[in-house]
Amino acid sequence: MPRIRRDDPVKLIRLALVGLDAQIAGLRETRTQLAAMIDQSPMTPAVQVAAPQKRRKLSAEAKEKISVPSVSWYAGYDLRGATFSP
């Protein structure tokens, strides 16, 4: 096996891509063989991608509750010295 100089990143990346392509080809072959064992079409995807969930909207009341800090949250803090005293 030829030695590659570490200071040549282009050659290292090319070799990595060749290795990945070989692994992908092997995995495709294995998938085709396994699909044939269960009488499935070799090109159908095995995993269905879930649809993204819709984002829930907040009511105006909920937005107001979030944006207004609670008085009790500030109750134990000395805001000038940033210390907490329960």
MODELLER restraints for C-alpha pairs under 7 A, 6 or more apart:
rsr = mdl.restraints
at = mdl.atoms
rsr.add(forms.Gaussian(group=physical.xy_distance, feature=features.Distance(at['CA:32:A'], at['CA:42:A']), mean=5.19, stdev=0.5))
rsr.add(forms.Gaussian(group=physical.xy_distance, feature=features.Distance(at['CA:35:A'], at['CA:41:A']), mean=6.50, stdev=0.5))
rsr.add(forms.Gaussian(group=physical.xy_distance, feature=features.Distance(at['CA:35:A'], at['CA:42:A']), mean=5.50, stdev=0.5))
rsr.add(forms.Gaussian(group=physical.xy_distance, feature=features.Distance(at['CA:76:A'], at['CA:84:A']), mean=5.57, stdev=0.5))
rsr.add(forms.Gaussian(group=physical.xy_distance, feature=features.Distance(at['CA:76:A'], at['CA:85:A']), mean=5.27, stdev=0.5))
rsr.add(forms.Gaussian(group=physical.xy_distance, feature=features.Distance(at['CA:76:A'], at['CA:86:A']), mean=5.33, stdev=0.5))
rsr.add(forms.Gaussian(group=physical.xy_distance, feature=features.Distance(at['CA:77:A'], at['CA:83:A']), mean=5.80, stdev=0.5))
rsr.add(forms.Gaussian(group=physical.xy_distance, feature=features.Distance(at['CA:77:A'], at['CA:84:A']), mean=4.60, stdev=0.5))
rsr.add(forms.Gaussian(group=physical.xy_distance, feature=features.Distance(at['CA:77:A'], at['CA:85:A']), mean=6.36, stdev=0.5))
rsr.add(forms.Gaussian(group=physical.xy_distance, feature=features.Distance(at['CA:78:A'], at['CA:84:A']), mean=6.36, stdev=0.5))
